[in-house]
Structures are given as structure tokens and as C-alpha cells.
């Protein structure tokens, strides 16, 4: 034993081998304890569908007067929101959040499509929807249609809609669900964001989904 110590003491190569061996052991131990931290699954801020169902397809008219289907956007992440252009608060706030999200995504925002479906087809013609969305983002798609067509889509997605006469210049208001539906590239419903979801949390969830 004394001979080994003396050998290491006067053998620089042996000393370095011992130091390297100790460092390697420490790295292995650190990696073993740290790996669970890196392997933790991502926790989404939105409410997840498990398993994700196929999003109900539909055909409506966009702001340019063209007939489009939801399935036309396969291959992109779709953010689907139901609202109306006379909405005083929830709708413009939500659309502003979605505009912020696209801006924060940068180049990959090309892989995301925001779709706004009007629940007020009586007033929201394609021209009205186009003018309204121009205040937010030119890439947003706005859809409208006949009342019975809109009703079929809202029922398919479980969207609550109720017209309320308020006796004002606005004529009437519409109470409606305020969730944003997230549909993945394969056309499956994967998440919903409630109205209160913070913009940065939306961005984080979208980045995670775009990595898949």
C-alpha cells in the first residue's frame, strides 16, 4: 500500500488517471440524480383531451366569400375561437392574445392558423368579418354562414350561445362560450384555453405542440 502511494506521489501520469477517474464517477452520479429533472413531462396550461378526438369538420364561408372546410388546414396547428364582431370585451381580448402568440412564435407562426367563427351570422357578413379581423392580424381566417350552419358547428363543439336583447343601440348582445380550441396537424382536438389563460402560457403550449 505504501508502495502504491509512493508510486502515485512520484508518478504524475498515475495522479492524473486517479483525478480523471474521480471526475468521471462524479459526473455519472450527478447525471443519475439529475436525469429525472430533465425527463419530466411538459405540463400544459390548457385543458387536454385524453385521448384527443377528431375535431368535427365543417364547411363555412370565409371573409373573402370563399367556401372553406376545417380539414383544408390539415398540416397546421389550428386555433379555433367562436365570437362575434359586436362583442364588447371577450372577443377582442382573445383575438389580441392570439395575435400576441403568433408574434412571439416568430417564423414558426406560419405553421399556425387562427380561425374565428361568428356566432352572429345575422350581422356578421363576410365583409363585416373581414373589416373586423383587419384590426388584429391579416392571417386570421374569419368564417360565417347561414344561422343553421353556424348552429350545427356550435353544437358539434359544445359552444354555448344565447342572444340577449339589451334595449340599446347595439340591438342585442350574445352570451357565448369563450374557449379557444387547439386542433393539431392531424385534425385532432388536443387542448382548449379558457378566456383567463395568460398569453405567455398560450405561447408556451403552442411551442410544445409545434415540436411534435
C-alpha positions in Angstrom: 0.0 0.0 0.0 2.9 2.3 0.9 4.5 1.4 -2.4 1.3 2.4 -4.3 1.1 5.8 -2.6 4.7 6.4 -3.3 4.2 5.4 -7.0 1.3 7.9 -7.3 3.1 10.5 -5.4 6.0 10.5 -7.8 4.1 9.4 -10.9 2.3 12.4 -12.5 0.5 10.2 -15.0 -0.9 8.0 -12.3 -2.1 11.0 -10.4 -3.9 12.4 -13.4 -5.5 9.0 -14.1 -6.8 9.0 -10.5 -8.2 12.5 -10.8 -9.9 11.7 -14.1 -11.5 8.6 -12.7 -12.9 10.5 -9.7 -14.3 13.2 -12.0 -16.0 10.6 -14.3 -17.5 9.0 -11.2 -18.9 12.3 -10.0 -20.4 13.1 -13.5 -22.1 9.7 -13.6 -23.6 10.2 -10.1 -24.7 13.7 -11.0 -26.3 12.6 -14.2 -28.2 9.8 -12.4 -29.8 12.2 -10.0 -30.3 15.0 -12.4 -32.0 12.9 -15.2 -35.4 12.9 -13.6 -35.4 16.6 -13.7 -34.8 16.7 -17.4 -37.2 13.8 -18.1 -40.2 15.4 -16.5 -43.1 15.6 -19.0 -44.3 19.0 -20.0 -47.3 20.3 -18.1 -49.8 22.1 -20.4 -51.6 25.2 -19.2 -54.6 24.4 -21.4 -57.1 21.7 -20.7 -56.0 18.5 -22.6 -58.2 16.0 -24.4 -57.1 12.4 -23.5 -57.3 10.7 -25.9 -57.7 13.6 -28.4 -60.8 13.1 -30.6 -61.0 14.1 -34.2 -62.2 17.6 -34.5 -65.7 17.8 -36.1 -65.3 19.0 -39.7 -67.5 21.7 -41.2 -67.8 24.0 -44.3 -68.4 27.7 -43.9 -67.8 31.0 -45.8 -64.6 33.0 -45.1 -64.2 36.8 -45.2 -63.4 36.7 -48.9 -66.7 34.9 -49.7 -65.0 31.5 -50.4 -66.3 28.2 -49.1 -63.7 26.5 -46.8 -63.5 23.4 -44.7 -61.7 23.0 -41.4 -59.9 20.0 -43.0 -58.4 22.4 -45.5 -56.0 23.4 -42.8 -54.6 19.9 -42.0 -50.9 20.1 -41.5 -51.2 23.2 -39.4 -52.0 23.8 -35.8 -55.4 25.5 -35.7 -56.6 27.8 -33.0 -60.4 27.9 -33.3 -62.4 30.6 -31.5 -66.2 31.4 -31.6 -67.2 35.0 -31.2 -68.9 37.9 -32.9 -67.8 41.4 -34.2 -70.1 43.4 -31.8 -68.6 41.7 -28.8 -67.6 44.4 -26.3 -64.8 42.6 -24.4 -64.1 38.9 -24.5 -63.7 38.6 -28.3 -61.3 41.4 -28.9 -59.3 40.5 -25.9 -59.0 36.9 -27.0 -58.1 37.8 -30.6 -55.4 40.2 -29.2 -54.0 37.3 -27.2 -53.8 35.1 -30.2 -52.1 37.9 -32.2 -49.6 38.2 -29.4 -49.0 34.5 -29.5 -48.3 34.5 -33.3 -45.9 37.4 -32.9 -44.0 35.6 -30.1 -43.7 32.4 -32.2 -41.8 34.1 -34.9 -41.1 32.1 -38.0 -42.9 29.0 -36.8 -46.2 31.1 -36.7 -46.5 30.0 -40.3 -47.5 26.6 -39.0 -50.4 28.0 -37.0 -53.8 29.1 -38.3 -56.2 31.2 -36.2 -59.9 30.7 -37.2 -62.6 33.0 -35.9 -66.2 31.7 -36.3 -69.0 34.2 -35.9 -71.9 33.2 -33.7 -73.9 36.2 -35.0 -74.5 35.4 -38.7 -77.3 37.9 -38.9 -74.9 40.8 -38.6 -71.6 39.3 -39.4 -71.4 39.1 -43.2 -68.1 38.2 -44.8 -67.4 41.9 -45.4 -68.1 42.8 -41.7 -65.9 39.9 -40.5 -63.1 40.9 -42.9 -63.1 44.5 -41.6 -63.2 43.4 -38.0 -60.2 41.0 -38.3 -58.2 43.6 -40.1 -57.7 45.2 -36.7 -55.9 42.2 -35.4 -53.9 40.1 -37.9 -54.1 39.7 -41.7 -53.5 36.0 -41.4 -56.6 35.3 -39.3 -59.4 33.5 -41.1 -63.0 34.6 -40.3 -65.9 32.3 -41.0 -69.6 32.9 -41.2 -72.6 31.2 -42.8 -76.4 30.7 -42.5 -77.8 30.5 -39.0 -78.5 26.8 -39.2 -74.9 26.1 -40.4 -73.4 28.1 -37.5 -75.7 26.3 -35.1 -74.6 22.9 -36.3 -70.9 23.9 -35.7 -71.5 25.3 -32.3 -73.4 22.2 -31.2 -70.7 20.0 -32.6 -68.1 21.8 -30.4 -70.4 22.2 -27.4 -70.4 26.0 -27.6 -73.0 27.8 -25.6 -74.7 30.7 -27.5 -77.6 32.8 -26.3 -78.9 36.1 -27.8 -79.8 38.8 -25.2 -81.9 41.9 -26.0 -80.4 44.8 -24.1 -82.5 47.7 -25.5 -79.5 49.7 -26.6 -78.1 51.0 -29.8 -76.2 47.7 -30.1 -79.6 46.0 -30.7 -78.6 42.8 -28.9 -75.6 41.1 -27.3 -74.7 37.4 -27.4 -73.5 35.4 -24.5 -71.2 32.6 -25.6 -68.5 30.2 -24.5 -65.1 31.8 -24.6 -62.8 28.8 -25.0 -60.2 28.6 -27.8 -59.9 25.1 -29.3 -56.5 23.8 -30.4 -56.5 21.3 -33.2 -53.3 19.5 -34.1 -51.8 18.9 -37.5 -53.7 15.6 -37.8 -57.0 17.3 -37.1 -57.4 16.2 -33.5 -58.7 18.3 -30.6 -55.8 18.4 -28.2 -56.3 21.4 -26.0 -58.7 24.2 -25.0 -57.7 27.5 -23.5 -60.1 29.3 -21.2 -60.5 33.1 -21.5 -58.4 33.7 -18.4 -55.3 31.9 -19.9 -52.3 34.2 -19.9 -50.8 35.0 -23.3 -47.3 33.7 -22.4 -48.9 30.4 -21.3 -50.6 30.1 -24.7 -47.2 30.6 -26.4 -45.5 28.0 -24.2 -48.2 25.4 -25.0 -48.1 26.1 -28.7 -44.3 25.8 -28.8 -44.5 22.4 -27.2 -47.1 21.2 -29.7 -45.1 22.5 -32.6 -42.1 20.4 -31.5 -44.1 17.2 -32.1 
